[in-house]
Amino acid sequence: MLPQQNDERLQREWEKEERRDHYRVAAGVMEFLGVVLGVVSILVLAALLMSLLTWLAQDVNSTFAILRTRFQ
């Protein structure tokens, strides 16, 4: 193999490795953003659930208060 061909082959391999590295970085960033989005979604859903439970407790209390006044 000629030295020039060897250099060209090494250059192509180097470029392939650089492209792989760019894809790895992009995949890592996307994975990180997915995790952050997942955590934010879980926090929003937990807040909605707490709000629903608070509303439900207040509704049950007011319903039983109305029933108690009607049957007294």
Order of alpha helices (4+ residues) and beta strands (2+ residues): alpha
